[in-house]
């Protein structure tokens, strides 16, 4: 079960922020914008990780990994992290922006 812990934590992050989409964040409902927002982040950090792994700067405890490895010796869990964490940030940002807009509209009405 240890080898799934990282993915379980990432799943919980998605589950905890999912209600933000239901409140109106509209991140998942605009997949093109979502992918365009994630693409630079995922690209830069995957390259960074591949370089750091190749240089021996860091590694990962295989006890907590599924064993699925991407090119550059990057564990699948790293890719998931680079997608989930920015997505949670986008959901939070969009929800806060929406709520502040509603508050401003209410205060000026």
Secondary structure, DSSP 4 states (H G I P E B T S, - for coil): -GGGHHHHHHHHHHHHHHHHIIIII-STT-HHHHHHHHHHHHHHHHHHHHHHHHTTS----GGGS-S-EETTTEEHHHHHHHHHHHHHHHHHHHHHHHHHHHHHHHHH-
